[in-house]
Amino acid sequence: MHRVGSAGNTSNSVRPRKEKRLTYVLNDADDAKHCAGINCLAVLKSSVADGCDYLFTGSRDSTLKRWSLAEDGAACSSTFESHVDWVNDVVIAGGNTLVSCSSDTTLKAWNCFSDGTCTRTLRQHSDYVTSLAAAPKNSNVVASGGLGGEVFIWDLEAALAPTSKTSDATEDECSNGISGLGNSLPITSVRTIGSSNNISLHATQSHGYVPVAAKGHKESVYALGMNDSGTLLVSGGTEKVVRVWDPRTGSKTMKLRGHTDNVRALLLDSTGRLCLSGSSDSMIRLWDLGQQRCVHSYAVHTDSVWALASNPSFSHVYSGGRDLSLYLTDLATRESILLCTKEHPILRLASHDDGIWVATTDSSVHKWPVEGHNPQKVFQRGSSFVAGNLSFTRARASLEGSTPVPVYKEPSFSIPGTPAIVQHEILNNRRHVLTKDTAGSVKLWEITRGVVVKDFGEVSFKEKKEELFEMVSIPAWFTVDTRLGSLSVHLDTPQCFSAEMYSADLNIVGKPEDDKVNLARETLKGLFAYWLTKRRHRSGSQGSANGEVPSGKDISARSITLSRGEVDGNVENDTVVYPPFEFSAASPPSIITEGSQGGPWRKKITDLDGTEDEKYFPWWCLDCVLNNRLPPRENTKCSFYLHPCEGSSVQILTQGKLSAPRILRIHKVVNYVVEKMVLDKPLDSMDPDGTFAPGLTGGQLQHPAVGGDGSFRSGLKSWQKLKPSIEILCNNQAIDHTCYISKLSASLEFLLIVFIGSLLTWQDVIVIHFLCFMEWTNPKHPSWK
């Protein structure tokens, strides 16, 4: 599961504690398209003649979208963004309330016609919420089921009723869709139904609402179904049985056995007398609930059945699943016909007029013309077959070469998505990530700006990764995953603050070239830039520009008064966002995180309104952006010795150990070696091209690279122009002079071989023993990342 609340521990805490994680999701594509598989569909018909119909789609990219349907196309009219993991199901209740469920363990309620604002978050499940069911003629009832074996029945009118305000719950909190005390339902009570069907009370929801929990499943629930009036509920999952419930009381009325594998899809007719089930055993079964038995079984598919939909009269069923095929079956005559085949497994179906919408593990949605009002017409257009009643009959027919030909070759309507990222590699510079999507396109991302800097097209991912390899060593300050179909970059404190680079290497104008820039701090400044601007505007004060925190409830006293980290003395306490850390407003990333109240939430950085505070953001993020505080860091300098190789005639000019900052550029080591252990020539003995003029002698350099205390310091600008008359090798691999050596968590010996160019007459080997933690820069070494 995609967890957003895990991170490292603070180093100065008495007891180890987990700090909240901050994740930002990058999006290079059109925001009006999904970028991962479509898990669920819901159609909202217009209540007026010639009105606009809507299609709602829920995706593995964690968002929902509303599509305005027209004769000549579909337009995305709104994106519903608040879930932080896969959206698994969606239903429409009462004509204007959209309810969704997710692998983030929550249900969320939305206004169907809003701009995508979440009105309430319902937290009750202990694991992924996989399925929902609604009653078309009872707008108050919605059921939810999940991997925890839990089935809850929600009275929406009670669940969505306004709660009384507290000091921590305001209208703003409820309106912006972020889960806090004002818009979530804190779990203080649940009414459970035991195996004896007796109702037992535990604690109640804080505002008095008591949801009903139908207790009986011992394993995961994958599918739910409800009749029109909401008086009957069916559920199925990994127990291979169909359970029937009275949702008004939560009591279990019957259990139907027959499937030999997971129950993955369920349908009830409008009266609640007939039930259809689809299973991973490849079978579709028709149950008569009055007789409490299976009356028909249909061997149509050759693999798992994952999706079912029926025509209005419940005489025909559409089915799809893992075998990539969409079938139409007459429930009375058992006649079946293959409508179409897909390139991806079918996850969900939704009937719409004379067509049916098909969602798959791809990010696109297609509508197929299936004569929904008169399905019998379809059988006149192709070869049909009679479905057997045993699963092996269909599989055997397929093996014998009698696979039917699909009726339709192309859909009548398509809503395209964008390819999902399926492969990634973090490059050694720790600023770029190479990705490959489902279309085979390879791209290079700059994660500190959230943009694609190069689209290589369809090339070999492995070869491009090798081509982009750099001999640099930067600590791992972030992690990445592609679970949502796009790049999700995770920042955990204090690890994320371990990486620094020189401003010169970041091409930052206006800063001294040897100023060290903390990558995480500047990235956070870029992510929070829009929020900070709106916050200043709301406060009407420019005090924040100097790092001051306005009084009031914005930031708690704990963050202001307690020094939980060290102030970064190398960086001015400003809010300037430098170009390498500017995030685009055209394709802004979304933040996934949580604060001191409520749970995880997701929002675009441009949609933050400036009112969010410590209840929504992790304290360490605000402490960094507003107060310039970073977590305490140990051993800010590294110590090492320089020893000539055995048999060398070079004299050691410095007997004591040398010290270097937390990051050290190799060219500074080279300069020191050249000055202290090789050259007896002054700077004026150099030719204009940076090589040494033969036959000249001289004294020591006038600008030493090491201070009186043995520490490296900046300077020697002319030595940075040295041509490759000096080459550094590590395990027979050349190291670029711009390479970094960074402090890590193990003491390692670093071997440097310095070859002096042909104008000089000898070569020397120098072993540098790092007494403090230095990273091995050879990519073949196990610690190379």
N, C-alpha and C positions, 0 to 999 in steps of 0.2 A: 504494500500500500504506500501511496505517496504521503509520507508524513512531513509536516512542515514545522513541527515543534521540537525537533531534536537538534542539539548543538553541543558544543564543548562546555567545560566548566570554567568558572572564573578561578584564577590562580590564587586570589587572596581571600576566598571564602573559607570559613571554618568547616563547613560541611559541603561536599561537592553537590552542585545543583545543575540541572539542565537549563540552559538559556534558550530562549525562543530563536528559531531560525528565521532568516529573511531570504526569500527566494524571489527572483525576478525572471519572468518568462519572456523570451524574445520572439518577435514576430516580424518577419520580413515580407510576408505575403499580405494580400488584401484582407482586411479585417472582416469583410463581408462574406468570407468563405471559411468553412471548417478546414482544419489541417490534420484531422485524424478520423478514424472510423466513426460511423454514425450508429449509436446504440439504440436510439428510440425515435419514434415519430408520433405526432398527434395532429389531426386535421380539425380545424374549426370552420364550420360552414357558416356563411353569412345568414343572418336572420331576415334579411330583406332581399327582394328580387333584384337581380343584377348587381348584388353587392359583392364585395371582395372576400374570397375565401383565404384562409391562412393555413400554412403548414409550419409546425414547430418541430425542430430537430434538436436532439441532444447528442453531444459528441464526446469522444474520448479525449478531446482537447479541453474538456472541463467547462465548455460554454454551451448555451442554447441559442438558437437563432429563430426569428420569426420571418417567414417568407410570405410576401404578398403575392398571391397567385393571380395570373391573368392569362388570357388566351395565348398571348405571344411570348410569355416568359414569366420569370419569378424574380422578385427583387428582395434583398435582405432589408427589412425595415427596422430591425432592432436586434441587438445582441444582448443576451442575458448572462451577465458575468458575475459570479459570486462563489460558485463551487470551486474547490481546490483540487479535485480529482475527477475521474471519469464521471460523466452523467450517464446513468444506467437506464432510467425510465422517466417518462413524463406523461401526465394525464391532464385533462381539462375538466374542471369541476364548476358547474353553475354557469358556464358560458363565458366567464371573464376571469376566472382564477386558474392559473397554471401552477401545477405542483410537480416538482422534480425531485429525484433522489440520486444519490451519488455514492461513489466509493469513499468519499470523505466522511461517511456515516451519518449524513444529515439529509433531511428533507427541506426544501425551500419553496416558499409560496411567492408568486409573482402576479401582477396584474397583466393579463394577456395583451392589453393595448398600451402598456406603458413603454417607456424608453429603455426598459431593461433593469428597473430598480427592484431589488428583492424586498418584499414587505415583511417577511418573517422567516426565521430559521428554526426548524424543529429538530431538537437533539434528543434522541431516545435510543437509537440502535447502538450496539456495541461493536459492530463490524460493518463491512460494506452493505449498503442498501441496494438491492438488486432489482426489485420489482415494485410496481404500484398497480392498484386497481381502483376504478371510480365507478359510481352508479350514474348513468346518464340522466335518470329522472329523479335523483336525490343528490342535490348539489352539496350537501353537507358531509357526505361519507367518502373517505378515501382510506384505503388499506395499504400498508407497506410491509415488505418482507426483506430479509437479508441473510447474509452468511452466518450470522450468529444464531440462526434457528428461530428468530423472533418474528412474530406477525403482530402488527399494531393496527388498530382501527381508530381513525381520527375523525372527530366531529370538527369540521373546519370552522364552523361558526364560533365554537368555543375556543378552538386552538388559536384562531387569528384575532380574537377579541382584543381590543386595546388593553394594555396593562397600565396600572397606576405608575406615575413617574416617581423616580427616586432621584437622589443626588447624582447617581451615576447613569441614569437613563433619561434621555431627552428625545424630543421629536427628531432632532438631527440624526441621532443614532439609529432610530427606526427607519428613517427615510433613506439613508445611504446604503442600506443593505449589508452593513457590517455586523457580525454577530456580537452583540454585547448584551448587557442585562435588559436593554430596552427592546430588543427585537428577537431574542432567542427565548426558548422555554427551558429554563434551568431544570435539570432533573432532580426533583426532590420527591417525586412520587410516581408510582406506576401501579396500575391495577392489573394483577395477573390472574389467569385462570389456570388452576392446577389440573392434574389428570382426572380428578374427580368432578371437574367442571364447577367446583365451588369457587366463588370469587373471594380473593383475599386482598386486603389493602396494605400497601406499603406507603411510603411518603407521597404527598400529592404535589402537583405542579404548584409553583409559588403563587400563582394568581387563582388557584382553585380548580383548574381544569384537570380532569383525570382521564387520560387516554386508556382505551381498552387493549389489553395484551392477550392474544389468543395463544395460550401455551400448550404445546403438544409436540411440536417438531423437536427432534433431538439433533437434527443436522441442518445443513444449509437449505434455505428457501430460494428457488430460482424463478418461480412463476406464481402469479395470482390472477384470479378472474372474479368478476362480480356481475350479478344480474342488474337489470335496469333500475329496479326499485331499491337496490341496496339491502335486500333481505337475505341474500345468500352469498357466501364467499367460498372460493375454492383455492387451495394452495398446493404446490408441489415442489419437489427438490431432489436432494441426493438420496432420500429414503425410498425412492421409486414408487411411492404411493401418492394418491390424490386425496387430500383431506378436505372435508366440507364443514363449514362453520356457519353459525348464526352471528353475523357481525354486530347485531344489536346487543348481544350479551357476551359474545366471545366464546360461547359454548360450542363444543365439537359435536357434530351430528352423525358423521359417518367417515369411514376410511375405505378407499377403493384401491384394490390391488390388481395388478395385471402387467404393468411395465416391468422390464428387466434391467432398466438403467435409469439415469436421472430424468426427471420430468422437467422439461425446459420451456414449455409453452402451454397456456390454458385459455379456453374460451367458454363462456356461458351464453346460452341463448337469452332472449329478453325475459322469458318467463322463469328461468332458472331450473327448467326441467332437464335440459340436455347440456352436456359438457363435452368439449373436445380437448384432447390432450396430445401434445407432441413430445417425443422422448429421444434421448440419446441412443435408444435401441433401434432407431430409424422408423418406428411405428407411430401411426396416428390412431387414437382410440376414441370412439364415441360412447359416452356413458349416459345411461338413463338413471337420473338421481332418484326418481320415484321407485324404480326397481332395484336401485343400489347395485347395478351390475354393468359390465361392458356389453353393449349390444352389437357393436361392429368394430373391427380393426382393419386398418388399411396399410398395406405394404406398398408404399408409393416411392419412398426415398431409399437411397443406398447408404446413407449415413445419417448422422444426428439431425433431428427436426428441431429447429430453434425458433421458428416464427409461424404463427397462424393468424388468419383473418377470414372472416366469413362474409357472404352477401347478406343483405338485410333480412331475408327470410330464413336464414340459417340452413338453406338447402345445399349449398356448395361451400367448400372450404379451399382457401389458397394456403399453400404451405411452402416453406423454404428452409434451408439449413446449410449444413456443412458441405453437402455435395454440390453446392453452387447452383442449384436448380430451383426454379419456381414452378409448382404444379397446381392445377385446378382439379378438384375431385368432387364428383356428384355423390353426396352422402347416401342417397337412396339406391342408386344403381351401381355404385362402386366404380363407375367409369372415371378414368383419370387421363389427363393430357398435360404434356410438358409445354409450358408457356414460353419460357426463355431460360437461357443459361447465363451465368455471370462469371466474372473473373475472380470474384471474392465470395467468401461465405456470406449467406444472407442472415442478418441479425433481427430485422423487424419488418413488418408489413403494415400498411394502413390503407384501407379502402377509401376511394374518393371518386364519386360519380361513376363513370364508366371505366375508371382506371384504378390502378393500385400502385402506391408508392412503395419502393423497395430500398431498404437501407442495408448496407454491407459494412465490412471492415475497411472499405475504402472511404474516402472523405466526400465522395459525390453521392447524390441521391437521384434515382431515376423513377419515372412514372411509366407504367406499361399499360397499353390499351387492352382491357380484358373483358369488356362487355359486362360491367358490374351489375347493371339492371337486368340483364338477360344472359347469364353465363352459358346457357345451353347453346347459344350461337357459336361459341368458341369451338365446341366439339365438331362443328361442321367444317372447320378450317384446317384440320390436321388429323393425324393418326392418333387415336386414343387406345387405351388398354384398360383392362379390368384389373383393379388392384387386388392382389392376393390378401390373405388374412394372416400370413406368416412372414416374418421379416426376410427369411432366406429366399423366398420366391422372387422378390424383386432383385435381390443381389444376384441370384442365379441367372435371371433373364438378362441382366446387364452383362454378365460374363459371357453369355451365349451370343452376344452381338445384337440383341433386339432392343437396344437403347433407342427410345423415340426421338424423333426430330422435333426441335422446338418450333412453335407456331410463329413466334416473333423473333426477328433478327435484331431490331433496333428499338429502343424505347421511344415513346412519343414525346417525352419531355425529360430534360436533365437539368439538375442544379449542380454545377461542377464545384469541386473542392480543390484544395492545394495538396501536393504530395507531403506526406508525413516524413519527418526525419527518423531514420531507423539505425543510423550508425554515426558515431562521433569519435573524435580523438582530440584531446587537449594537447596543444603544441607546447614545446619547451619554454617558449617565452611567456607562458601563462597569461597571455592576452588574446591569443587566437585559438579558435576551435574549428577543426575541419569536420564537415558533416556530409552525409550522403542520404538522399531521400528515396522514397519508393519509386520515383521516376528515374533513378540512377544519376541524378544531378549532384555534383560535388561542389560544395561552397566553403568559403573561408569566412568565418565570423570574427569580428572584433568585439569581445564581450564587454569591454569597458565603455563601448558606445552603443552596443546593441544593434549593429548593422552588419550586412554582408559586404565585405571589402573586395571579394573576388568570386565570381561564378565561373567555375572551370568547365561546366557542362558535364556531359557523360564521359568521364575519364576513370581510370583505375584509381580507386580510393587508396589502395596500398602504395602504388607508385607515387601518387601526389603527396602522401604523408611523408614518404622518404625524401622526396624532393624538397619539401618545406622544412626538413629537420635543421635545427640550429644548435650549435654547441654553446648553449647558454644554460644557466642554472638559476632558476627562480623558484622559491618555495611554493608549494601547492597551497594557494590561498582560497580556492573555491572548488566546488565539485559540480558536476553536470549530469543530468539525465534527460532522456527523450521520451519519457512515458506519455506525455501529453501530445506527442507528435511534433513538438518544437523544443528548442533548447530551454531547459529550466536550469538556472544558475543558482546554486545554493551558497549562502554565506553563513558561517557559524563562527561565533566568537569564542575564544580569542584567535583561533587559527587563521581567520581571514585577514588579520592585520599583520601577518608575518612577512608579506612581500613588499619590497620597495624597489624603485628604480630611480636613476638619476634623471633630472629634468631634461638634460641634453639628449638623452636617449628617447625621451618621449616627445621631443621637439616642442617643448613648452617655451613660448616666447615670453620674455619679461621676468624670468626666474634665473638665478645663477645656475650655470650648467651643472655644478656639482651638488645642488640641492637634491636631497632624497625625497621622493614622492611615494607616499603610502598608497598602494593601488586600491585597497578596499575603502579607505577613507574618501578618496577622490571619486570612486564609483558611487558610494553612498551619497555624496554631495550631488552628483549628477542625477541620481534617482529621485532625490528629495527636492530638487530645484523647483519644480512646479508647486509642490506642497508648500515650500518655504515662501515662495512669492505670494501665494494666496493667503498664507498665514500672516505675513506682514501686512497685506492689504486689509485683512480683517481686523488686525490689532490697531491699525492706524498709526503704528510707530515704526521707526527705523532702528529701534534698539536691537532687533535681532541681527542686523547687519554686522554688529560688533560682537556677536556671540552671546548677547544678553537674552535671557528668557523672560518674556512678559509675565507679569503676575497673573494670578487667576488659576483656573483648573487645567491649563494646557499641559503643564509638566508638573508632576508631583514633587513635593519637597525632597523626597528621597533622591531624585535625580539631580536636583539643584545643589543640595548641601553636602551630600556624601560623595567623597572622592573615591569612586570605585575603579578608577583607572588613572593613568598618567596623562598629563597634557603633553601633546606632541610639540616639543619646543622647536623642532626643525621646520614647522609649517606655521605660517601666520594664521591666526584665528579668523579667517575670512570665509566668505561663502561664494567666492568666485569659482565657477566651473570651467576648467581648462578644456580646450578642444578635444584632447584624447578621451574625455569623459562626458561629452555632451550626448545625451540621448535624443533621438529624433522625435519630434512631435507628430510627424506623419505616420510613423509606425511605432508608437510608444510601447515599451514593455509593460507587463502587468506585474504587480507586486502580490506575492502570497506570503502572508505572515500572520502573527497573532500577538496581542498585547496581554495586559494583565487581567482582562475580563473577556468573557465570551470565548469564542474559538477561532480557528483559522478563517481567513477571508481573502478574497482576491479582488483587485481593482486596478485599472490602468493608472499609471502615474499622473496622467493629465486629468483624470477624473477626481483626484483627491481635492477636497475643497478647503483644506487648511484647518479644519476643526479637529482632525484626528490627533490624538495625543497618546499618552502612555497606555491608555486602555486598549489601543489598537496596534501600536508599534512596540517592538521590543525596546526596553530601556536603553540598551547599549547602542542601538541605532541613533536614537535621539541624543544620547550623550556625545556621540561622535560628531554628529552634524551640527548640533547647537552649541555644545560646550567644548568641542575640540579635544575630547578625552578619548584616549585609546587604552586598551587593557595593559596592565603592567607587563614589561618585557625584561627578561633576564639577560645578562651578559651582552650588553650592547656593543661590545668590542670583542674581537677574536685575537688571540695571541699565537705566535708561531716563531720558529727559529729558521734561519737560513744556514745551511751547512754545505760546503763544497764537497764534491765527490772525492772519494779516496784517490790519492795520487795527483790531485789537481794542485797547480802551483798558485792558484788564486788565494790571496790572503783575505781572511774575514775581517772586515773593517768594523763590524758591529758585533760585539760579543753577547749582548743581552737579547732578550726576546723582543720581537716587533709586535705592534698591535695594529689592527685594522678595524674599520667600522663593520657594522652588521653585514653589509654587502661590500665586496671589494672587486674592483675592475682589474682584470688581468694586466691591462696595459700599465697600471701603476706598479705592479710587481716587476714588470719588465723594466720600467724606468729606473726603479730602485736598483735592480740587478746590474743594469748597464752602468749606472752612476757609481755604485759602491764597489762592485766586484770586477768590472771589466775595464771601463774607460779610464784612461788618464789623460783624456783630451778635453779641452774646454769646448763650450758651445760654438765658438767661432771657428772651430775646425771642421764644422759640418758644411757640406755642399748645400746649395739651395734646395736640392731635391731630397734632403734628409738623410743621405748616406755619409759615411765617414771618409774624409780625404786621406789618402795614403801618405805615410811618411811624416805625419804631424804628431807631436807629443804635447802634452799639456797637463794641467793640474785637475783638481776636482771641479765638479759642476758648481756653478755659483748659486743654484737654486735647488737645495736638497729636497728629495721627495719624502724624507723622514724627519720629523721634528726632534727636538732635543729629548723628548720622552720616548723616542722610538716609534712614534705613531705616524702613519701615512697621512699626508694632507694634500689638498689640491695644489695645483701649480704645474710647472713644467709643460706649459701649453705646447712648446716647440717639440717636446719628445713625443707628443701624441701624433706627430706627423711622420714618425719613423716608418720607412718602407719595410718590406719583409726581409730586410737584412738580418732581422732577429725573428726566429720562429720558435714557438712553444709547442712541444709535443706531449701528449699524455697517452700512454699505452700505444705509442706509434700513431696517434691521431693528432692532427694539427688542431690547435685551439686558437680561435680568433681572439685578437687583442681586446675586443669589446666584450668578451665573455665575463660573466659574473661568477664569483664564488660566494655562496650564501650559507649562513649558519643553519644547521639542522640539529638533529638529536643524537648524533653518534660521533665519536671521535675517530677520525680517519686520517690516514697518511696520504698526502698528496704528492705525487711525483711529477716534477717539472723538468723537462729537458730543454735547455736553451741552446740553439745553434746560432753562432755568430756568423755573419755573412762572409763571403769569399775574400773581402778586402782585409779581414783579420785572419789570423793564422792558427787559431785553435778553437776547440769547443769544450764546453764544461757541462757537467750534470749537477743539478742542485736539488736536494731533497728538502722539501718544506714540511716540517712536522707541525701540524695544527694541534695546539694544546686544547683549544676550545672547539666548538662544534662547527665543522666545515663540511660542505657538501662535495662529494666526489663528482667531478664534472665529466667523467667518461661515460658515454651513454650505454656502454656494455656492462657497467657496474650495476649491481642489484639496486642501489639506492637512486639510480638515475630515473627520473620521472618526466 
